[in-house]
Amino acid sequence: MFDSLIAKEEETVKMMDGSACEVIDIVTIKITERDETVLALEAVQYVPEAPHNLISIGVLDEERCRIQVQQGIVTITKEDRIIQEGEKCEGLYKLKKRHSV
């Protein structure tokens, strides 16, 4: 899943409940697309204490992805191919597990 990890000194990210969690920067993560090709996202933060994996819309935008959200469904496409899909659950959009992150 990770190409490499680089530890950052004393960097934290604030959670929704106001708590702070330690961050380890990830140089690259790979998302397996529906057709088994791989999308690499760079400079993604890894927060081991976080209860969920979050993917930044900004990072997806930098990778030229299109994000469509409608009626509780999120669809992420790149070059007219669906990369990931998910549903809204407890305020977050959860990607379907069949596409590994």
Biopython code that builds the backbone (N, CA, C, O; Angstrom):
import numpy as np
from Bio.PDB.StructureBuilder import StructureBuilder

atoms = [
    (1, "MET", "N", (0.823, -1.193, 0.000)),
    (1, "MET", "CA", (0.000, 0.000, 0.000)),
    (1, "MET", "C", (0.869, 1.259, 0.000)),
    (1, "MET", "O", (0.606, 2.173, -0.781)),
    (2, "PHE", "N", (1.891, 1.334, 0.849)),
    (2, "PHE", "CA", (2.726, 2.525, 0.910)),
    (2, "PHE", "C", (4.024, 2.298, 0.156)),
    (2, "PHE", "O", (4.641, 1.244, 0.306)),
    (3, "ASP", "N", (4.455, 3.264, -0.654)),
    (3, "ASP", "CA", (5.764, 3.181, -1.270)),
    (3, "ASP", "C", (6.842, 3.532, -0.251)),
    (3, "ASP", "O", (7.878, 2.870, -0.185)),
    (4, "SER", "N", (6.600, 4.572, 0.541)),
    (4, "SER", "CA", (7.550, 4.936, 1.588)),
    (4, "SER", "C", (6.873, 5.836, 2.607)),
    (4, "SER", "O", (5.890, 6.515, 2.310)),
    (5, "LEU", "N", (7.423, 5.827, 3.821)),
    (5, "LEU", "CA", (6.927, 6.664, 4.910)),
    (5, "LEU", "C", (8.065, 7.548, 5.400)),
    (5, "LEU", "O", (9.202, 7.094, 5.521)),
    (6, "ILE", "N", (7.762, 8.795, 5.677)),
    (6, "ILE", "CA", (8.746, 9.703, 6.246)),
    (6, "ILE", "C", (8.137, 10.305, 7.501)),
    (6, "ILE", "O", (7.115, 10.987, 7.425)),
    (7, "ALA", "N", (8.751, 10.062, 8.657)),
    (7, "ALA", "CA", (8.224, 10.585, 9.922)),
    (7, "ALA", "C", (8.477, 12.084, 10.009)),
    (7, "ALA", "O", (9.564, 12.552, 9.669)),
    (8, "LYS", "N", (7.497, 12.824, 10.454)),
    (8, "LYS", "CA", (7.623, 14.259, 10.667)),
    (8, "LYS", "C", (7.677, 14.506, 12.162)),
    (8, "LYS", "O", (6.931, 13.891, 12.926)),
    (9, "GLU", "N", (8.553, 15.400, 12.581)),
    (9, "GLU", "CA", (8.665, 15.698, 13.998)),
    (9, "GLU", "C", (7.479, 16.510, 14.483)),
    (9, "GLU", "O", (7.194, 17.585, 13.955)),
    (10, "GLU", "N", (6.796, 15.999, 15.482)),
    (10, "GLU", "CA", (5.774, 16.717, 16.222)),
    (10, "GLU", "C", (4.692, 17.362, 15.368)),
    (10, "GLU", "O", (4.141, 18.389, 15.763)),
    (11, "GLU", "N", (4.374, 16.802, 14.226)),
    (11, "GLU", "CA", (3.285, 17.320, 13.408)),
    (11, "GLU", "C", (2.006, 16.607, 13.815)),
    (11, "GLU", "O", (2.007, 15.394, 14.028)),
    (12, "THR", "N", (0.913, 17.357, 13.923)),
    (12, "THR", "CA", (-0.359, 16.772, 14.317)),
    (12, "THR", "C", (-1.462, 17.256, 13.381)),
    (12, "THR", "O", (-1.311, 18.242, 12.660)),
    (13, "VAL", "N", (-2.576, 16.528, 13.419)),
    (13, "VAL", "CA", (-3.766, 16.931, 12.687)),
    (13, "VAL", "C", (-4.914, 16.948, 13.679)),
    (13, "VAL", "O", (-5.005, 16.083, 14.549)),
    (14, "LYS", "N", (-5.788, 17.931, 13.548)),
    (14, "LYS", "CA", (-6.910, 18.080, 14.468)),
    (14, "LYS", "C", (-8.090, 17.241, 13.990)),
    (14, "LYS", "O", (-8.480, 17.312, 12.825)),
    (15, "MET", "N", (-8.650, 16.451, 14.890)),
    (15, "MET", "CA", (-9.803, 15.612, 14.579)),
    (15, "MET", "C", (-11.098, 16.403, 14.782)),
    (15, "MET", "O", (-11.079, 17.502, 15.336)),
    (16, "MET", "N", (-12.208, 15.845, 14.336)),
    (16, "MET", "CA", (-13.509, 16.514, 14.462)),
    (16, "MET", "C", (-13.874, 16.786, 15.920)),
    (16, "MET", "O", (-14.547, 17.774, 16.210)),
    (17, "ASP", "N", (-13.435, 15.914, 16.850)),
    (17, "ASP", "CA", (-13.761, 16.109, 18.262)),
    (17, "ASP", "C", (-12.827, 17.082, 18.963)),
    (17, "ASP", "O", (-12.954, 17.296, 20.168)),
    (18, "GLY", "N", (-11.866, 17.691, 18.211)),
    (18, "GLY", "CA", (-10.943, 18.659, 18.770)),
    (18, "GLY", "C", (-9.622, 18.069, 19.227)),
    (18, "GLY", "O", (-8.695, 18.817, 19.536)),
    (19, "SER", "N", (-9.509, 16.754, 19.278)),
    (19, "SER", "CA", (-8.259, 16.131, 19.703)),
    (19, "SER", "C", (-7.228, 16.231, 18.583)),
    (19, "SER", "O", (-7.568, 16.432, 17.417)),
    (20, "ALA", "N", (-5.961, 16.085, 18.966)),
    (20, "ALA", "CA", (-4.871, 16.127, 17.993)),
    (20, "ALA", "C", (-4.225, 14.757, 17.904)),
    (20, "ALA", "O", (-4.003, 14.104, 18.923)),
    (21, "CYS", "N", (-3.923, 14.322, 16.696)),
    (21, "CYS", "CA", (-3.276, 13.027, 16.467)),
    (21, "CYS", "C", (-1.980, 13.237, 15.703)),
    (21, "CYS", "O", (-1.885, 14.120, 14.851)),
    (22, "GLU", "N", (-0.989, 12.422, 16.012)),
    (22, "GLU", "CA", (0.307, 12.502, 15.354)),
    (22, "GLU", "C", (0.204, 12.090, 13.888)),
    (22, "GLU", "O", (-0.540, 11.174, 13.539)),
    (23, "VAL", "N", (0.960, 12.782, 13.036)),
    (23, "VAL", "CA", (0.961, 12.538, 11.596)),
    (23, "VAL", "C", (2.299, 11.935, 11.175)),
    (23, "VAL", "O", (3.356, 12.359, 11.643)),
    (24, "ILE", "N", (2.242, 10.941, 10.287)),
    (24, "ILE", "CA", (3.421, 10.448, 9.582)),
    (24, "ILE", "C", (3.128, 10.705, 8.114)),
    (24, "ILE", "O", (2.117, 10.237, 7.591)),
    (25, "ASP", "N", (4.007, 11.448, 7.442)),
    (25, "ASP", "CA", (3.763, 11.745, 6.028)),
    (25, "ASP", "C", (4.005, 10.509, 5.174)),
    (25, "ASP", "O", (4.957, 9.760, 5.396)),
    (26, "ILE", "N", (3.147, 10.311, 4.211)),
    (26, "ILE", "CA", (3.296, 9.225, 3.254)),
    (26, "ILE", "C", (3.671, 9.857, 1.924)),
    (26, "ILE", "O", (2.961, 10.729, 1.425)),
    (27, "VAL", "N", (4.749, 9.434, 1.368)),
    (27, "VAL", "CA", (5.167, 9.996, 0.092)),
    (27, "VAL", "C", (4.164, 9.622, -0.985)),
    (27, "VAL", "O", (3.742, 10.473, -1.769)),
    (28, "THR", "N", (3.775, 8.334, -1.029)),
    (28, "THR", "CA", (2.848, 7.865, -2.047)),
    (28, "THR", "C", (1.978, 6.751, -1.491)),
    (28, "THR", "O", (2.473, 5.864, -0.795)),
    (29, "ILE", "N", (0.678, 6.789, -1.796)),
    (29, "ILE", "CA", (-0.182, 5.627, -1.568)),
    (29, "ILE", "C", (-0.742, 5.215, -2.919)),
    (29, "ILE", "O", (-0.785, 6.011, -3.856)),
    (30, "LYS", "N", (-1.164, 3.980, -3.006)),
    (30, "LYS", "CA", (-1.701, 3.481, -4.261)),
    (30, "LYS", "C", (-3.131, 3.005, -4.068)),
    (30, "LYS", "O", (-3.436, 2.295, -3.110)),
    (31, "ILE", "N", (-4.001, 3.399, -4.982)),
    (31, "ILE", "CA", (-5.390, 2.970, -4.983)),
    (31, "ILE", "C", (-5.584, 2.095, -6.217)),
    (31, "ILE", "O", (-5.305, 2.518, -7.339)),
    (32, "THR", "N", (-6.060, 0.879, -6.000)),
    (32, "THR", "CA", (-6.339, -0.011, -7.120)),
    (32, "THR", "C", (-7.681, 0.375, -7.725)),
    (32, "THR", "O", (-8.701, 0.407, -7.036)),
    (33, "GLU", "N", (-7.666, 0.667, -9.019)),
    (33, "GLU", "CA", (-8.877, 1.067, -9.714)),
    (33, "GLU", "C", (-9.700, -0.162, -10.079)),
    (33, "GLU", "O", (-9.233, -1.293, -9.943)),
    (34, "ARG", "N", (-10.921, 0.064, -10.543)),
    (34, "ARG", "CA", (-11.816, -1.037, -10.902)),
    (34, "ARG", "C", (-11.232, -1.946, -11.972)),
    (34, "ARG", "O", (-11.493, -3.149, -11.973)),
    (35, "ASP", "N", (-10.452, -1.391, -12.874)),
    (35, "ASP", "CA", (-9.870, -2.211, -13.943)),
    (35, "ASP", "C", (-8.481, -2.741, -13.573)),
    (35, "ASP", "O", (-7.731, -3.190, -14.440)),
    (36, "GLU", "N", (-8.146, -2.687, -12.284)),
    (36, "GLU", "CA", (-6.891, -3.189, -11.718)),
    (36, "GLU", "C", (-5.676, -2.315, -11.997)),
    (36, "GLU", "O", (-4.574, -2.664, -11.574)),
    (37, "THR", "N", (-5.836, -1.181, -12.698)),
    (37, "THR", "CA", (-4.714, -0.256, -12.803)),
    (37, "THR", "C", (-4.577, 0.464, -11.470)),
    (37, "THR", "O", (-5.481, 0.407, -10.636)),
    (38, "VAL", "N", (-3.463, 1.135, -11.267)),
    (38, "VAL", "CA", (-3.166, 1.738, -9.975)),
    (38, "VAL", "C", (-3.058, 3.249, -10.111)),
    (38, "VAL", "O", (-2.373, 3.749, -11.003)),
    (39, "LEU", "N", (-3.736, 3.979, -9.225)),
    (39, "LEU", "CA", (-3.625, 5.434, -9.130)),
    (39, "LEU", "C", (-2.736, 5.738, -7.938)),
    (39, "LEU", "O", (-3.041, 5.311, -6.824)),
    (40, "ALA", "N", (-1.654, 6.459, -8.141)),
    (40, "ALA", "CA", (-0.744, 6.832, -7.062)),
    (40, "ALA", "C", (-1.064, 8.250, -6.602)),
    (40, "ALA", "O", (-1.104, 9.176, -7.412)),
    (41, "LEU", "N", (-1.293, 8.418, -5.296)),
    (41, "LEU", "CA", (-1.516, 9.735, -4.703)),
    (41, "LEU", "C", (-0.282, 10.081, -3.883)),
    (41, "LEU", "O", (0.155, 9.283, -3.053)),
    (42, "GLU", "N", (0.285, 11.266, -4.108)),
    (42, "GLU", "CA", (1.508, 11.666, -3.431)),
    (42, "GLU", "C", (1.222, 12.652, -2.308)),
    (42, "GLU", "O", (0.203, 13.342, -2.317)),
    (43, "ALA", "N", (2.138, 12.711, -1.338)),
    (43, "ALA", "CA", (2.087, 13.652, -0.214)),
    (43, "ALA", "C", (0.802, 13.505, 0.605)),
    (43, "ALA", "O", (0.188, 14.498, 0.995)),
    (44, "VAL", "N", (0.408, 12.273, 0.856)),
    (44, "VAL", "CA", (-0.786, 11.985, 1.646)),
    (44, "VAL", "C", (-0.378, 11.760, 3.094)),
    (44, "VAL", "O", (0.583, 11.037, 3.357)),
    (45, "GLN", "N", (-1.092, 12.365, 4.035)),
    (45, "GLN", "CA", (-0.776, 12.199, 5.449)),
    (45, "GLN", "C", (-1.366, 10.909, 6.002)),
    (45, "GLN", "O", (-2.519, 10.571, 5.732)),
    (46, "TYR", "N", (-0.564, 10.201, 6.774)),
    (46, "TYR", "CA", (-1.001, 8.985, 7.455)),
    (46, "TYR", "C", (-1.111, 9.281, 8.938)),
    (46, "TYR", "O", (-0.141, 9.710, 9.563)),
    (47, "VAL", "N", (-2.292, 9.055, 9.507)),
    (47, "VAL", "CA", (-2.562, 9.328, 10.916)),
    (47, "VAL", "C", (-2.998, 8.017, 11.563)),
    (47, "VAL", "O", (-4.180, 7.677, 11.524)),
    (48, "PRO", "N", (-2.050, 7.266, 12.165)),
    (48, "PRO", "CA", (-2.369, 5.943, 12.698)),
    (48, "PRO", "C", (-3.498, 5.930, 13.733)),
    (48, "PRO", "O", (-4.234, 4.949, 13.833)),
    (49, "GLU", "N", (-3.637, 7.010, 14.500)),
    (49, "GLU", "CA", (-4.657, 7.063, 15.549)),
    (49, "GLU", "C", (-6.049, 7.420, 15.016)),
    (49, "GLU", "O", (-7.035, 7.288, 15.741)),
    (50, "ALA", "N", (-6.140, 7.860, 13.790)),
    (50, "ALA", "CA", (-7.430, 8.270, 13.228)),
    (50, "ALA", "C", (-8.324, 7.052, 13.020)),
    (50, "ALA", "O", (-7.851, 5.999, 12.592)),
    (51, "PRO", "N", (-9.619, 7.191, 13.323)),
    (51, "PRO", "CA", (-10.523, 6.050, 13.175)),
    (51, "PRO", "C", (-10.853, 5.704, 11.722)),
    (51, "PRO", "O", (-11.357, 4.615, 11.450)),
    (52, "HIS", "N", (-10.575, 6.616, 10.787)),
    (52, "HIS", "CA", (-10.890, 6.393, 9.374)),
    (52, "HIS", "C", (-9.733, 6.870, 8.514)),
    (52, "HIS", "O", (-8.972, 7.745, 8.926)),
    (53, "ASN", "N", (-9.594, 6.306, 7.330)),
    (53, "ASN", "CA", (-8.665, 6.821, 6.321)),
    (53, "ASN", "C", (-9.408, 7.887, 5.534)),
    (53, "ASN", "O", (-10.511, 7.648, 5.042)),
    (54, "LEU", "N", (-8.812, 9.049, 5.417)),
    (54, "LEU", "CA", (-9.436, 10.147, 4.688)),
    (54, "LEU", "C", (-8.589, 10.495, 3.477)),
    (54, "LEU", "O", (-7.364, 10.574, 3.575)),
    (55, "ILE", "N", (-9.221, 10.701, 2.358)),
    (55, "ILE", "CA", (-8.524, 11.124, 1.147)),
    (55, "ILE", "C", (-8.959, 12.547, 0.840)),
    (55, "ILE", "O", (-10.153, 12.832, 0.746)),
    (56, "SER", "N", (-7.999, 13.428, 0.688)),
    (56, "SER", "CA", (-8.261, 14.832, 0.418)),
    (56, "SER", "C", (-8.785, 15.039, -0.996)),
    (56, "SER", "O", (-8.236, 14.495, -1.954)),
    (57, "ILE", "N", (-9.840, 15.822, -1.123)),
    (57, "ILE", "CA", (-10.354, 16.178, -2.440)),
    (57, "ILE", "C", (-9.299, 16.965, -3.202)),
    (57, "ILE", "O", (-9.184, 16.832, -4.420)),
    (58, "GLY", "N", (-8.524, 17.788, -2.490)),
    (58, "GLY", "CA", (-7.445, 18.544, -3.126)),
    (58, "GLY", "C", (-6.403, 17.641, -3.768)),
    (58, "GLY", "O", (-5.926, 17.922, -4.868)),
    (59, "VAL", "N", (-6.045, 16.548, -3.081)),
    (59, "VAL", "CA", (-5.076, 15.599, -3.632)),
    (59, "VAL", "C", (-5.650, 14.931, -4.874)),
    (59, "VAL", "O", (-4.955, 14.780, -5.879)),
    (60, "LEU", "N", (-6.927, 14.529, -4.807)),
    (60, "LEU", "CA", (-7.561, 13.922, -5.979)),
    (60, "LEU", "C", (-7.618, 14.907, -7.148)),
    (60, "LEU", "O", (-7.413, 14.526, -8.300)),
    (61, "ASP", "N", (-7.898, 16.176, -6.842)),
    (61, "ASP", "CA", (-7.940, 17.206, -7.881)),
    (61, "ASP", "C", (-6.573, 17.373, -8.537)),
    (61, "ASP", "O", (-6.480, 17.517, -9.756)),
    (62, "GLU", "N", (-5.516, 17.354, -7.732)),
    (62, "GLU", "CA", (-4.157, 17.469, -8.279)),
    (62, "GLU", "C", (-3.829, 16.297, -9.208)),
    (62, "GLU", "O", (-3.026, 16.437, -10.131)),
    (63, "GLU", "N", (-4.445, 15.158, -8.963)),
    (63, "GLU", "CA", (-4.242, 13.982, -9.818)),
    (63, "GLU", "C", (-5.207, 13.966, -11.007)),
    (63, "GLU", "O", (-5.313, 12.966, -11.718)),
    (64, "ARG", "N", (-5.912, 15.088, -11.216)),
    (64, "ARG", "CA", (-6.860, 15.260, -12.327)),
    (64, "ARG", "C", (-8.063, 14.322, -12.244)),
    (64, "ARG", "O", (-8.591, 13.868, -13.259)),
    (65, "CYS", "N", (-8.475, 14.048, -11.025)),
    (65, "CYS", "CA", (-9.676, 13.240, -10.831)),
    (65, "CYS", "C", (-10.893, 14.156, -10.791)),
    (65, "CYS", "O", (-10.781, 15.349, -10.505)),
    (66, "ARG", "N", (-12.040, 13.588, -11.077)),
    (66, "ARG", "CA", (-13.317, 14.295, -10.970)),
    (66, "ARG", "C", (-14.090, 13.647, -9.839)),
    (66, "ARG", "O", (-14.221, 12.424, -9.789)),
    (67, "ILE", "N", (-14.603, 14.463, -8.929)),
    (67, "ILE", "CA", (-15.362, 13.966, -7.788)),
    (67, "ILE", "C", (-16.796, 14.442, -7.942)),
    (67, "ILE", "O", (-17.052, 15.644, -8.008)),
    (68, "GLN", "N", (-17.730, 13.505, -7.999)),
    (68, "GLN", "CA", (-19.140, 13.843, -8.110)),
    (68, "GLN", "C", (-19.854, 13.293, -6.882)),
    (68, "GLN", "O", (-19.735, 12.111, -6.562)),
    (69, "VAL", "N", (-20.589, 14.151, -6.206)),
    (69, "VAL", "CA", (-21.353, 13.753, -5.025)),
    (69, "VAL", "C", (-22.807, 14.107, -5.275)),
    (69, "VAL", "O", (-23.138, 15.255, -5.570)),
    (70, "GLN", "N", (-23.672, 13.105, -5.153)),
    (70, "GLN", "CA", (-25.091, 13.342, -5.403)),
    (70, "GLN", "C", (-25.910, 12.312, -4.653)),
    (70, "GLN", "O", (-25.688, 11.109, -4.786)),
    (71, "GLN", "N", (-26.861, 12.794, -3.861)),
    (71, "GLN", "CA", (-27.824, 11.961, -3.141)),
    (71, "GLN", "C", (-27.146, 10.834, -2.350)),
    (71, "GLN", "O", (-27.573, 9.680, -2.394)),
    (72, "GLY", "N", (-26.082, 11.198, -1.627)),
    (72, "GLY", "CA", (-25.432, 10.232, -0.749)),
    (72, "GLY", "C", (-24.466, 9.281, -1.417)),
    (72, "GLY", "O", (-23.991, 8.339, -0.782)),
    (73, "ILE", "N", (-24.165, 9.503, -2.685)),
    (73, "ILE", "CA", (-23.233, 8.648, -3.423)),
    (73, "ILE", "C", (-22.079, 9.513, -3.936)),
    (73, "ILE", "O", (-22.307, 10.587, -4.493)),
    (74, "VAL", "N", (-20.835, 9.043, -3.746)),
    (74, "VAL", "CA", (-19.663, 9.724, -4.303)),
    (74, "VAL", "C", (-19.070, 8.833, -5.391)),
    (74, "VAL", "O", (-18.941, 7.620, -5.226)),
    (75, "THR", "N", (-18.714, 9.466, -6.505)),
    (75, "THR", "CA", (-18.075, 8.762, -7.607)),
    (75, "THR", "C", (-16.812, 9.535, -7.972)),
    (75, "THR", "O", (-16.861, 10.739, -8.226)),
    (76, "ILE", "N", (-15.682, 8.830, -7.996)),
    (76, "ILE", "CA", (-14.405, 9.436, -8.361)),
    (76, "ILE", "C", (-13.995, 8.856, -9.708)),
    (76, "ILE", "O", (-13.870, 7.642, -9.866)),
    (77, "THR", "N", (-13.786, 9.755, -10.683)),
    (77, "THR", "CA", (-13.396, 9.305, -12.020)),
    (77, "THR", "C", (-12.094, 9.979, -12.433)),
    (77, "THR", "O", (-11.741, 11.053, -11.946)),
    (78, "LYS", "N", (-11.396, 9.319, -13.342)),
    (78, "LYS", "CA", (-10.198, 9.888, -13.956)),
    (78, "LYS", "C", (-10.190, 9.429, -15.402)),
    (78, "LYS", "O", (-10.308, 8.240, -15.696)),
    (79, "GLU", "N", (-10.049, 10.393, -16.298)),
    (79, "GLU", "CA", (-10.053, 10.106, -17.729)),
    (79, "GLU", "C", (-11.270, 9.270, -18.123)),
    (79, "GLU", "O", (-11.152, 8.299, -18.870)),
    (80, "ASP", "N", (-12.429, 9.653, -17.617)),
    (80, "ASP", "CA", (-13.714, 9.017, -17.912)),
    (80, "ASP", "C", (-13.831, 7.572, -17.421)),
    (80, "ASP", "O", (-14.733, 6.854, -17.853)),
    (81, "ARG", "N", (-12.935, 7.131, -16.525)),
    (81, "ARG", "CA", (-13.028, 5.802, -15.915)),
    (81, "ARG", "C", (-13.384, 5.968, -14.444)),
    (81, "ARG", "O", (-12.830, 6.833, -13.766)),
    (82, "ILE", "N", (-14.293, 5.156, -13.951)),
    (82, "ILE", "CA", (-14.628, 5.194, -12.525)),
    (82, "ILE", "C", (-13.493, 4.527, -11.755)),
    (82, "ILE", "O", (-13.151, 3.372, -12.008)),
    (83, "ILE", "N", (-12.920, 5.264, -10.820)),
    (83, "ILE", "CA", (-11.828, 4.766, -9.994)),
    (83, "ILE", "C", (-12.374, 4.189, -8.695)),
    (83, "ILE", "O", (-12.030, 3.074, -8.302)),
    (84, "GLN", "N", (-13.230, 4.964, -8.034)),
    (84, "GLN", "CA", (-13.798, 4.572, -6.754)),
    (84, "GLN", "C", (-15.232, 5.064, -6.657)),
    (84, "GLN", "O", (-15.604, 6.059, -7.279)),
    (85, "GLU", "N", (-16.032, 4.352, -5.867)),
    (85, "GLU", "CA", (-17.386, 4.779, -5.543)),
    (85, "GLU", "C", (-17.594, 4.566, -4.054)),
    (85, "GLU", "O", (-16.925, 3.736, -3.438)),
    (86, "GLY", "N", (-18.514, 5.311, -3.485)),
    (86, "GLY", "CA", (-18.795, 5.144, -2.073)),
    (86, "GLY", "C", (-20.140, 5.732, -1.702)),
    (86, "GLY", "O", (-20.807, 6.379, -2.509)),
    (87, "GLU", "N", (-20.523, 5.485, -0.442)),
    (87, "GLU", "CA", (-21.796, 5.976, 0.080)),
    (87, "GLU", "C", (-21.566, 6.793, 1.346)),
    (87, "GLU", "O", (-20.597, 6.583, 2.076)),
    (88, "LYS", "N", (-22.486, 7.733, 1.587)),
    (88, "LYS", "CA", (-22.418, 8.565, 2.782)),
    (88, "LYS", "C", (-22.857, 7.750, 3.993)),
    (88, "LYS", "O", (-23.905, 7.105, 3.971)),
    (89, "CYS", "N", (-22.056, 7.785, 5.038)),
    (89, "CYS", "CA", (-22.342, 7.057, 6.272)),
    (89, "CYS", "C", (-21.820, 7.875, 7.447)),
    (89, "CYS", "O", (-20.615, 8.101, 7.561)),
    (90, "GLU", "N", (-22.710, 8.313, 8.309)),
    (90, "GLU", "CA", (-22.350, 9.096, 9.493)),
    (90, "GLU", "C", (-21.540, 10.340, 9.135)),
    (90, "GLU", "O", (-20.589, 10.688, 9.834)),
    (91, "GLY", "N", (-21.916, 11.004, 8.052)),
    (91, "GLY", "CA", (-21.288, 12.263, 7.664)),
    (91, "GLY", "C", (-20.045, 12.136, 6.806)),
    (91, "GLY", "O", (-19.529, 13.147, 6.328)),
    (92, "LEU", "N", (-19.544, 10.915, 6.594)),
    (92, "LEU", "CA", (-18.371, 10.692, 5.749)),
    (92, "LEU", "C", (-18.760, 9.810, 4.576)),
    (92, "LEU", "O", (-19.675, 8.993, 4.674)),
    (93, "TYR", "N", (-18.066, 9.981, 3.480)),
    (93, "TYR", "CA", (-18.289, 9.105, 2.337)),
    (93, "TYR", "C", (-17.299, 7.955, 2.419)),
    (93, "TYR", "O", (-16.087, 8.166, 2.367)),
    (94, "LYS", "N", (-17.813, 6.741, 2.547)),
    (94, "LYS", "CA", (-16.971, 5.560, 2.675)),
    (94, "LYS", "C", (-16.875, 4.868, 1.332)),
    (94, "LYS", "O", (-17.883, 4.520, 0.716)),
    (95, "LEU", "N", (-15.635, 4.675, 0.887)),
    (95, "LEU", "CA", (-15.415, 4.007, -0.385)),
    (95, "LEU", "C", (-15.687, 2.522, -0.245)),
    (95, "LEU", "O", (-15.474, 1.935, 0.816)),
    (96, "LYS", "N", (-16.161, 1.923, -1.328)),
    (96, "LYS", "CA", (-16.442, 0.485, -1.309)),
    (96, "LYS", "C", (-15.159, -0.288, -1.125)),
    (96, "LYS", "O", (-14.134, 0.048, -1.719)),
    (97, "LYS", "N", (-15.209, -1.317, -0.310)),
    (97, "LYS", "CA", (-13.996, -2.064, 0.047)),
    (97, "LYS", "C", (-13.389, -2.842, -1.095)),
    (97, "LYS", "O", (-12.210, -3.189, -1.039)),
    (98, "ARG", "N", (-14.152, -3.126, -2.123)),
    (98, "ARG", "CA", (-13.599, -3.931, -3.221)),
    (98, "ARG", "C", (-12.449, -3.220, -3.919)),
    (98, "ARG", "O", (-11.665, -3.858, -4.623)),
    (99, "HIS", "N", (-12.337, -1.898, -3.733)),
    (99, "HIS", "CA", (-11.228, -1.138, -4.283)),
    (99, "HIS", "C", (-10.295, -0.777, -3.132)),
    (99, "HIS", "O", (-10.607, 0.116, -2.344)),
    (100, "SER", "N", (-9.183, -1.440, -3.026)),
    (100, "SER", "CA", (-8.312, -1.256, -1.867)),
    (100, "SER", "C", (-7.582, 0.072, -1.919)),
    (100, "SER", "O", (-7.255, 0.580, -2.991)),
    (101, "VAL", "N", (-7.332, 0.630, -0.734)),
    (101, "VAL", "CA", (-6.579, 1.865, -0.585)),
    (101, "VAL", "C", (-5.295, 1.545, 0.133)),
    (101, "VAL", "O", (-4.485, 2.439, 0.377)),
]
sb = StructureBuilder()
sb.init_structure("model")
sb.init_model(0)
sb.init_chain("A")
sb.init_seg("    ")
for serial, (resi, resn, name, xyz) in enumerate(atoms, 1):
    if name == "N":
        sb.init_residue(resn, " ", resi, " ")
    sb.init_atom(name, np.array(xyz, "f"), 0.0, 1.0, " ", f" {name:<3s}", serial, name[0])
structure = sb.get_structure()
